[in-house]
Amino acid sequence: MSEDTDSGETDEEGLTYAETGVDIDASEAATSALIGAAGEFEGDYAGLVDIGDQYLALATDGVGTKLLVAEAVDDYSTIGIDCIAMNANDLVAQGVEPVAFVDYLAVEQPDDDTAEAIGEGLRHGAEQASVALVGGETAVMPDVIKGLDIAGACAGLAPKGALFPGEAEPGDVVVGWPSSGIHSNGLTLAREAITREHAYTDPFPPAPDRTIAEELLEPTRLYTDLVGALRKNETHAAAHVTGGGWTNLTRMGEFRYEITDPFDAQPVFSFVQQEGGVDDEEMHRTFNMGTGFVAAMPEADAERVVAATDGRIIGTVTDDTSGVDIRGLHIE
């Protein structure tokens, strides 16, 4: 920590995700323990049930502390999109086509306006993902919940031959697709960084016509439109870049992922980094940094997928030491 010689005070230390209360390694260990106790699950992103000639896949997730930004400005209109996206995108990463979604809303006190706004987002998200919104549950639990929480579960189907093998191969290229911004991960770190000096209603400096809250609440992009192109070509593995940032690529196998042409990080990331004094490695371990979804496949297949989507080849897979090389960093 450097000393401010003008004021006699010290600068605040650069933030890390763990210091704000979210330890990714501890979270993953707890998840592994839960899965081990509950039984064996197939797939990195969803549970798979054999139903004959196809698999029924199920994924569940929530929105996280993005809800606290919505609460601060009383704008829940896009939260439902995030909830569907965080689940549906996980299914896509296994080669599964999402087909249906159910939500679970837990509240301290019922509020019709809030419920209606969340429902609006869920409808929009379901339309974008082309899934049926088949129902949900609202629980009023003042002794358990402060404010509200929302989570959901997404069901999908995949013929047995359509699932991605789940492991990249040396010589593959990595295709990436842009994110829409911060998505729904790392908000604990982002909120801590930004609220040191700013209110959510302040103008967002890189785009003063928007507020900071509007930038943080930009909904998670849905990648369900990629299923067809990925299935038609030889896709070895895919990854949804969520909690853990670029370390998610190692879920495609313990290889070296040399990322030479990632998508540019949106201004929200440099703003968070500047306000929190967060170092480059921590940013890439926490956030998607502009690329929200990746897939590993042979180059010829990748070129066809790129031609059919808004993706591009961003790197290669080698059998060298495992980890991710990106923007001069090596992340394991």
Backbone hydrogen bonds in HBPLUS format (Angstrom, degrees):
<---DONOR---> <-ACCEPTOR-->    atom                        ^
c    i                          cat <-CA-CA->   ^        H-A-AA   ^      H-
h    n   atom  resd res      DA  || num        DHA   H-A  angle D-A-AA Bond
n    s   type  num  typ     dist DA aas  dist angle  dist       angle   num
A0004-ASP N   A0009-GLU O   3.04 MM   5  5.53 145.3  2.16 143.7 154.4     1
A0008-GLY N   A0004-ASP O   2.93 MM   4  5.66 143.4  2.06 148.1 158.9     2
A0015-LEU N   A0276-GLY O   2.95 MM 261  5.59 157.8  2.00 151.3 158.6     3
A0020-THR N   A0017-TYR O   3.14 MM   3  5.33 137.3  2.33 100.3 112.0     4
A0022-VAL N   A0017-TYR O   3.16 MM   5  5.59 159.5  2.20 146.2 140.1     5
A0021-GLY N   A0018-ALA O   3.01 MM   3  5.23 157.7  2.06 106.8 113.2     6
A0027-SER N   A0023-ASP O   2.92 MM   4  6.15 155.4  1.98 153.4 161.2     7
A0028-GLU N   A0024-ILE O   2.93 MM   4  6.17 159.5  1.97 153.4 157.9     8
A0029-ALA N   A0025-ASP O   3.00 MM   4  6.22 153.0  2.07 145.8 153.4     9
A0030-ALA N   A0026-ALA O   2.97 MM   4  6.20 154.9  2.04 146.4 152.8    10
A0031-THR N   A0027-SER O   2.97 MM   4  6.23 155.1  2.03 146.9 153.9    11
A0032-SER N   A0028-GLU O   2.96 MM   4  6.18 158.6  2.01 146.7 152.1    12
A0033-ALA N   A0029-ALA O   2.98 MM   4  6.23 151.9  2.06 143.9 151.6    13
A0034-LEU N   A0030-ALA O   2.96 MM   4  6.22 153.4  2.03 147.2 154.1    14
A0035-ILE N   A0031-THR O   2.96 MM   4  6.22 164.4  1.98 154.7 158.2    15
A0036-GLY N   A0032-SER O   2.88 MM   4  6.02 157.0  1.93 145.2 152.3    16
A0037-ALA N   A0033-ALA O   3.01 MM   4  6.19 148.0  2.11 142.2 150.0    17
A0038-ALA N   A0034-LEU O   2.93 MM   4  6.11 150.1  2.02 148.0 156.6    18
A0039-GLY N   A0035-ILE O   2.98 MM   4  5.96 143.6  2.12 149.0 155.6    19
A0047-GLY N   A0058-LEU O   2.93 MM  11  5.25 156.6  1.98 157.4 153.8    20
A0058-LEU N   A0047-GLY O   2.89 MM  11  5.25 152.1  1.97 147.6 156.2    21
A0049-VAL N   A0056-LEU O   2.74 MM   7  5.01 152.0  1.82 146.5 156.1    22
A0056-LEU N   A0049-VAL O   2.87 MM   7  5.01 165.9  1.89 148.9 152.4    23
A0051-ILE N   A0054-GLN O   3.06 MM   3  5.79 166.6  2.08 165.1 167.3    24
A0160-LYS N   A0053-ASP O   3.41 MM 107  6.25 164.7  2.43 133.0 131.7    25
A0055-TYR N   A0158-ALA O   2.79 MM 103  5.31 164.2  1.82 150.5 153.9    26
A0158-ALA N   A0055-TYR O   3.11 MM 103  5.31 146.3  2.23 144.9 151.2    27
A0057-ALA N   A0156-GLY O   2.83 MM  99  5.01 172.2  1.83 143.5 146.2    28
A0156-GLY N   A0057-ALA O   2.87 MM  99  5.01 149.8  1.96 142.4 146.7    29
A0059-ALA N   A0154-CYS O   3.00 MM  95  5.32 155.3  2.06 149.0 156.8    30
A0154-CYS N   A0059-ALA O   2.81 MM  95  5.32 156.6  1.87 151.3 159.4    31
A0061-ASP N   A0152-GLY O   3.19 MM  91  5.87 149.9  2.29 147.2 155.8    32
A0152-GLY N   A0061-ASP O   2.95 MM  91  5.87 151.2  2.03 159.0 166.5    33
A0067-LEU N   A0064-GLY O   3.24 MM   3  6.32 173.8  2.24 126.0 127.4    34
A0068-LEU N   A0065-THR O   3.00 MM   3  5.30 143.0  2.14 103.4 112.7    35
A0069-VAL N   A0066-LYS O   3.12 MM   3  5.37 132.5  2.35 102.3 114.2    36
A0070-ALA N   A0066-LYS O   3.20 MM   4  6.61 161.6  2.23 150.2 154.8    37
A0071-GLU N   A0067-LEU O   2.80 MM   4  6.04 155.0  1.87 148.2 155.5    38
A0072-ALA N   A0068-LEU O   3.02 MM   4  6.06 151.0  2.11 133.6 141.0    39
A0073-VAL N   A0069-VAL O   3.29 MM   4  6.59 144.2  2.43 147.6 155.1    40
A0074-ASP N   A0070-ALA O   2.77 MM   4  5.55 106.2  2.32 137.7 156.4    41
A0075-ASP N   A0070-ALA O   2.96 MM   5  4.96 156.3  2.02 136.2 142.5    42
A0074-ASP N   A0071-GLU O   3.26 MM   3  4.79 152.8  2.34  92.4 100.5    43
A0081-ILE N   A0078-THR O   3.06 MM   3  5.41 127.2  2.35 105.6 118.6    44
A0082-ASP N   A0078-THR O   3.35 MM   4  6.80 156.6  2.41 150.9 156.5    45
A0083-CYS N   A0079-ILE O   3.04 MM   4  6.38 156.0  2.10 150.1 156.7    46
A0084-ILE N   A0080-GLY O   3.10 MM   4  6.37 162.8  2.14 151.4 154.3    47
A0085-ALA N   A0081-ILE O   2.89 MM   4  6.05 165.5  1.91 154.5 159.4    48
A0086-MET N   A0082-ASP O   2.90 MM   4  6.01 165.5  1.93 156.8 159.1    49
A0087-ASN N   A0084-ILE O   3.22 MM   3  5.41 132.8  2.45 100.6 112.7    50
A0088-ALA N   A0084-ILE O   2.79 MM   4  5.92 176.3  1.79 167.1 167.3    51
A0089-ASN N   A0085-ALA O   2.93 MM   4  5.62 163.7  1.95 144.7 149.8    52
A0090-ASP N   A0087-ASN O   3.17 MM   3  5.38 126.7  2.47  99.8 113.0    53
A0091-LEU N   A0087-ASN O   3.37 MM   4  6.81 148.6  2.48 145.6 153.5    54
A0091-LEU N   A0088-ALA O   3.09 MM   3  5.24 121.2  2.45  98.1 112.3    55
A0092-VAL N   A0088-ALA O   3.09 MM   4  6.47 157.4  2.15 150.8 157.0    56
A0093-ALA N   A0089-ASN O   3.15 MM   4  6.40 145.7  2.27 142.4 150.4    57
A0094-GLN N   A0091-LEU O   2.97 MM   3  5.50 160.7  2.00 115.1 121.5    58
A0096-VAL N   A0091-LEU O   3.09 MM   5  5.12 160.2  2.13 140.2 136.0    59
A0095-GLY N   A0092-VAL O   2.93 MM   3  5.03 157.1  1.99 107.5 115.1    60
A0164-PHE N   A0094-GLN O   3.13 MM  70  5.62 163.5  2.16 127.0 132.3    61
A0097-GLU N   A0157-LEU O   3.20 MM  60  5.58 163.4  2.23 147.3 145.0    62
A0157-LEU N   A0097-GLU O   3.08 MM  60  5.58 150.4  2.17 148.0 145.9    63
A0099-VAL N   A0155-ALA O   2.77 MM  56  5.88 177.8  1.77 153.1 152.5    64
A0132-ALA N   A0099-VAL O   2.91 MM  33  6.15 172.3  1.92 134.7 133.9    65
A0100-ALA N   A0155-ALA O   3.19 MM  55  5.19 163.0  2.22 142.4 142.8    66
A0155-ALA N   A0100-ALA O   2.83 MM  55  5.19 164.2  1.85 147.3 152.8    67
A0101-PHE N   A0132-ALA O   2.86 MM  31  6.20 146.2  1.98 167.9 167.1    68
A0134-VAL N   A0101-PHE O   3.07 MM  33  6.09 139.7  2.24 150.8 163.0    69
A0102-VAL N   A0153-ALA O   2.97 MM  51  5.47 159.4  2.01 157.2 163.9    70
A0153-ALA N   A0102-VAL O   2.89 MM  51  5.47 155.4  1.95 155.6 161.6    71
A0103-ASP N   A0135-GLY O   3.34 MM  32  6.88 150.2  2.44 134.2 140.2    72
A0137-GLU N   A0103-ASP O   2.95 MM  34  6.40 141.1  2.10 139.4 151.3    73
A0104-TYR N   A0151-ALA O   2.78 MM  47  5.31 157.9  1.82 155.4 151.1    74
A0151-ALA N   A0104-TYR O   3.01 MM  47  5.31 156.1  2.07 145.2 152.9    75
A0105-LEU N   A0137-GLU O   2.78 MM  32  6.14 166.2  1.80 166.3 169.3    76
A0139-ALA N   A0105-LEU O   2.79 MM  34  6.28 156.1  1.85 154.9 163.1    77
A0106-ALA N   A0149-ASP O   2.87 MM  43  5.26 167.2  1.89 161.5 165.0    78
A0149-ASP N   A0106-ALA O   2.82 MM  43  5.26 147.9  1.92 153.2 160.4    79
A0107-VAL N   A0139-ALA O   2.83 MM  32  6.22 164.0  1.86 166.7 171.9    80
A0141-MET N   A0107-VAL O   2.84 MM  34  6.08 159.5  1.88 164.9 171.7    81
A0108-GLU N   A0147-GLY O   2.80 MM  39  5.22 151.9  1.88 163.7 157.1    82
A0115-ALA N   A0111-ASP O   3.02 MM   4  6.22 168.6  2.03 157.6 161.3    83
A0116-GLU N   A0112-ASP O   2.88 MM   4  6.01 154.2  1.94 147.9 155.2    84
A0117-ALA N   A0113-ASP O   2.99 MM   4  6.23 156.1  2.05 146.2 152.2    85
A0118-ILE N   A0114-THR O   2.96 MM   4  6.24 162.7  1.99 155.7 160.0    86
A0119-GLY N   A0115-ALA O   2.89 MM   4  6.03 157.7  1.94 144.9 151.9    87
A0120-GLU N   A0116-GLU O   2.91 MM   4  6.14 145.9  2.02 143.4 152.5    88
A0121-GLY N   A0117-ALA O   3.18 MM   4  6.52 157.1  2.23 146.7 151.3    89
A0122-LEU N   A0118-ILE O   2.95 MM   4  6.29 156.4  2.01 151.3 158.4    90
A0123-ARG N   A0119-GLY O   2.96 MM   4  6.21 155.2  2.02 147.6 153.7    91
A0124-HIS N   A0120-GLU O   3.02 MM   4  6.32 162.4  2.05 151.1 155.6    92
A0125-GLY N   A0121-GLY O   2.83 MM   4  6.00 163.6  1.86 152.6 157.5    93
A0126-ALA N   A0122-LEU O   2.88 MM   4  6.02 157.4  1.93 147.4 153.4    94
A0127-GLU N   A0123-ARG O   3.00 MM   4  6.22 155.3  2.06 147.5 153.9    95
A0128-GLN N   A0124-HIS O   2.96 MM   4  6.25 162.1  1.99 152.3 157.0    96
A0129-ALA N   A0125-GLY O   2.93 MM   4  6.08 153.7  2.00 148.0 155.4    97
A0130-SER N   A0126-ALA O   2.87 MM   4  5.73 115.3  2.29 135.4 150.4    98
A0131-VAL N   A0126-ALA O   3.04 MM   5  5.12 159.4  2.08 142.3 147.7    99
A0130-SER N   A0127-GLU O   3.26 MM   3  5.00 145.9  2.38  93.6 103.4   100
A0144-VAL N   A0141-MET O   2.96 MM   3  5.40 158.0  2.01 117.0 124.2   101
A0145-ILE N   A0141-MET O   2.87 MM   4  5.77 176.7  1.87 176.5 177.6   102
A0162-ALA N   A0159-PRO O   2.81 MM   3  5.27 162.4  1.84 121.0 127.1   103
A0166-GLY N   A0236-HIS O   2.80 MM  70  5.96 144.0  1.93 160.4 168.3   104
A0168-ALA N   A0252-MET O   2.72 MM  84  5.55 164.2  1.74 159.7 161.0   105
A0172-ASP N   A0169-GLU O   2.92 MM   3  5.64 157.9  1.97 146.7 148.7   106
A0171-GLY N   A0317-VAL O   2.89 MM 146  5.59 176.1  1.89 147.8 146.9   107
A0317-VAL N   A0172-ASP O   2.91 MM 145  5.26 150.6  2.00 154.3 147.7   108
A0173-VAL N   A0297-MET O   2.88 MM 124  5.71 167.6  1.89 162.0 157.8   109
A0297-MET N   A0173-VAL O   3.13 MM 124  5.71 157.6  2.18 155.1 161.8   110
A0174-VAL N   A0315-GLY O   2.81 MM 141  4.92 167.9  1.82 122.2 123.3   111
A0314-ILE N   A0174-VAL O   2.72 MM 140  5.69 160.9  1.76 161.6 168.5   112
A0175-VAL N   A0295-ALA O   2.79 MM 120  5.24 164.9  1.81 161.1 164.0   113
A0295-ALA N   A0175-VAL O   2.88 MM 120  5.24 144.6  2.01 146.2 154.6   114
A0176-GLY N   A0312-ARG O   2.90 MM 136  5.68 165.7  1.92 161.8 161.0   115
A0312-ARG N   A0176-GLY O   3.09 MM 136  5.68 147.2  2.20 149.1 159.2   116
A0177-TRP N   A0293-PHE O   2.91 MM 116  5.36 142.3  2.05 160.3 161.8   117
A0292-GLY N   A0177-TRP O   2.95 MM 115  6.09 138.3  2.12 152.5 165.4   118
A0179-SER N   A0290-GLY O   2.99 MM 111  5.20 158.3  2.03 115.1 117.8   119
A0190-ALA N   A0186-GLY O   2.97 MM   4  6.23 166.7  1.99 153.5 157.9   120
A0191-ARG N   A0187-LEU O   2.78 MM   4  5.71 164.1  1.80 144.8 149.0   121
A0192-GLU N   A0188-THR O   3.20 MM   4  6.25 162.0  2.23 139.5 144.6   122
A0193-ALA N   A0189-LEU O   2.98 MM   4  6.15 161.0  2.01 152.2 157.6   123
A0194-ILE N   A0190-ALA O   2.97 MM   4  6.08 171.4  1.98 153.9 156.3   124
A0195-THR N   A0191-ARG O   2.97 MM   4  5.89 167.4  1.98 151.6 155.5   125
A0198-HIS N   A0194-ILE O   3.09 MM   4  5.85 142.2  2.24 145.4 155.2   126
A0202-ASP N   A0199-ALA O   3.02 MM   3  5.38 164.5  2.04 113.2 118.1   127
A0213-ALA N   A0200-TYR O   2.93 MM  13  4.83 149.6  2.03 148.8 139.4   128
A0212-ILE N   A0202-ASP O   2.91 MM  10  5.95 147.7  2.01 170.1 173.9   129
A0204-PHE N   A0210-ARG O   2.74 MM   6  5.69 167.7  1.76 153.8 151.1   130
A0207-ALA N   A0204-PHE O   2.78 MM   3  5.39 145.0  1.90 127.3 138.4   131
A0210-ARG N   A0207-ALA O   2.89 MM   3  5.84 165.8  1.91 136.0 139.0   132
A0215-GLU N   A0211-THR O   3.18 MM   4  6.52 153.1  2.25 146.6 153.3   133
A0216-LEU N   A0212-ILE O   3.00 MM   4  6.30 159.9  2.04 153.2 158.5   134
A0217-LEU N   A0213-ALA O   2.83 MM   4  5.94 147.2  1.93 152.1 161.6   135
A0218-GLU N   A0215-GLU O   3.42 MM   3  5.45 164.4  2.45 101.2 105.3   136
A0226-LEU N   A0223-TYR O   3.05 MM   3  5.71 166.1  2.07 120.0 123.9   137
A0227-VAL N   A0224-THR O   3.38 MM   3  5.83 163.7  2.40 112.7 116.6   138
A0230-LEU N   A0226-LEU O   2.99 MM   4  6.08 167.3  2.00 166.9 171.1   139
A0231-ARG N   A0227-VAL O   2.90 MM   4  6.02 158.0  1.95 154.9 160.7   140
A0232-LYS N   A0228-GLY O   3.03 MM   4  6.17 150.5  2.12 148.2 156.2   141
A0235-THR N   A0233-ASN O   2.90 MM   2  5.84 119.0  2.27 115.2  98.4   142
A0236-HIS N   A0296-ALA O   2.94 MM  60  5.72 147.5  2.05 154.4 164.4   143
A0296-ALA N   A0237-ALA O   2.81 MM  59  5.36 162.7  1.84 150.9 154.9   144
A0239-ALA N   A0294-VAL O   2.87 MM  55  5.32 158.1  1.92 144.8 146.6   145
A0294-VAL N   A0239-ALA O   2.97 MM  55  5.32 160.7  2.01 154.7 160.2   146
A0241-VAL N   A0292-GLY O   3.01 MM  51  5.01 155.4  2.08 126.8 131.4   147
A0245-GLY N   A0242-THR O   2.90 MM   3  5.61 140.6  2.05 147.1 149.2   148
A0247-THR N   A0244-GLY O   3.07 MM   3  5.57 153.9  2.14 143.9 140.5   149
A0248-ASN N   A0245-GLY O   3.14 MM   3  6.04 167.9  2.15 122.2 126.0   150
A0246-TRP N   A0284-HIS O   2.82 MM  38  5.77 165.1  1.84 177.0 177.4   151
A0249-LEU N   A0246-TRP O   3.24 MM   3  5.90 163.1  2.27 114.0 117.9   152
A0250-THR N   A0247-THR O   3.09 MM   3  5.74 149.9  2.18 116.1 123.0   153
A0251-ARG N   A0248-ASN O   2.96 MM   3  5.46 160.4  2.00 113.7 120.1   154
A0252-MET N   A0249-LEU O   2.98 MM   3  5.68 165.0  2.00 118.2 123.0   155
A0253-GLY N   A0250-THR O   3.11 MM   3  5.22 156.5  2.16 107.3 109.7   156
A0255-PHE N   A0253-GLY O   2.86 MM   2  5.67 132.1  2.09 108.9  93.9   157
A0323-GLY N   A0255-PHE O   2.98 MM  68  6.42 146.8  2.09 149.7 139.2   158
A0256-ARG N   A0318-THR O   3.04 MM  62  5.21 174.0  2.04 147.8 148.9   159
A0318-THR N   A0256-ARG O   2.94 MM  62  5.21 159.9  1.98 149.6 155.9   160
A0257-TYR N   A0323-GLY O   2.87 MM  66  6.29 163.4  1.90 158.8 164.2   161
A0325-ASP N   A0257-TYR O   2.88 MM  68  6.13 164.5  1.90 151.4 156.1   162
A0258-GLU N   A0316-THR O   2.94 MM  58  5.34 150.5  2.03 152.8 158.9   163
A0316-THR N   A0258-GLU O   3.01 MM  58  5.34 147.0  2.12 134.7 142.7   164
A0259-ILE N   A0325-ASP O   2.81 MM  66  5.83 161.0  1.85 164.5 169.6   165
A0260-THR N   A0314-ILE O   2.82 MM  54  5.82 129.1  2.08 140.8 156.7   166
A0261-ASP N   A0314-ILE O   3.00 MM  53  4.44 162.9  2.03 134.6 131.8   167
A0269-PHE N   A0266-GLN O   3.00 MM   3  5.96 151.1  2.09 129.9 134.9   168
A0271-PHE N   A0267-PRO O   3.03 MM   4  6.21 153.6  2.10 152.7 160.7   169
A0272-VAL N   A0268-VAL O   3.01 MM   4  6.21 160.5  2.05 144.9 149.1   170
A0273-GLN N   A0269-PHE O   2.91 MM   4  6.10 165.0  1.94 149.8 154.5   171
A0274-GLN N   A0270-SER O   2.91 MM   4  5.97 160.0  1.95 143.6 148.7   172
A0275-GLU N   A0271-PHE O   2.95 MM   4  6.08 170.3  1.96 153.1 156.1   173
A0276-GLY N   A0272-VAL O   2.95 MM   4  5.95 150.0  2.04 148.7 156.1   174
A0277-GLY N   A0273-GLN O   2.85 MM   4  5.51 117.4  2.25 136.9 149.7   175
A0278-VAL N   A0273-GLN O   3.07 MM   5  4.78 143.8  2.21 129.4 137.3   176
A0283-MET N   A0279-ASP O   3.05 MM   4  6.35 154.7  2.12 152.9 160.6   177
A0284-HIS N   A0280-ASP O   3.05 MM   4  6.37 157.4  2.11 151.4 156.7   178
A0285-ARG N   A0281-GLU O   2.91 MM   4  6.14 132.2  2.14 143.6 157.6   179
A0286-THR N   A0282-GLU O   3.09 MM   4  6.09 121.3  2.45 138.1 150.9   180
A0286-THR N   A0283-MET O   3.28 MM   3  5.26 147.1  2.40  96.2 105.6   181
A0287-PHE N   A0283-MET O   2.89 MM   4  5.79 171.0  1.90 156.7 159.1   182
A0291-THR N   A0288-ASN O   3.22 MM   3  5.48 173.5  2.23 120.2 119.6   183
A0302-ALA N   A0298-PRO O   2.91 MM   4  6.14 156.4  1.96 153.3 161.2   184
A0303-GLU N   A0299-GLU O   2.92 MM   4  6.18 152.5  2.00 152.9 158.6   185
A0304-ARG N   A0300-ALA O   3.39 MM   4  6.71 148.9  2.50 138.4 145.4   186
A0304-ARG N   A0301-ASP O   3.12 MM   3  5.24 120.9  2.49  96.9 111.2   187
A0305-VAL N   A0301-ASP O   2.98 MM   4  6.32 158.1  2.03 152.8 159.3   188
A0306-VAL N   A0302-ALA O   2.83 MM   4  6.02 164.2  1.85 156.1 160.3   189
A0307-ALA N   A0303-GLU O   3.08 MM   4  6.17 151.4  2.16 137.1 144.5   190
A0308-ALA N   A0304-ARG O   3.20 MM   4  6.40 133.6  2.42 137.5 148.7   191
A0308-ALA N   A0305-VAL O   3.08 MM   3  5.16 133.1  2.30  97.8 110.7   192
A0309-THR N   A0305-VAL O   3.09 MM   4  6.19 117.8  2.49 144.0 159.5   193
A0309-THR N   A0306-VAL O   3.34 MM   3  5.24 153.2  2.41  98.6 106.2   194
A0324-VAL N   A0331-ILE O   2.70 MM   7  5.00 158.1  1.74 147.8 155.8   195
A0331-ILE N   A0324-VAL O   2.74 MM   7  5.00 166.7  1.75 147.7 151.8   196
A0326-ILE N   A0329-LEU O   3.00 MM   3  5.26 149.4  2.10 136.7 146.4   197
A0329-LEU N   A0326-ILE O   2.82 MM   3  5.26 158.3  1.87 119.4 127.0   198
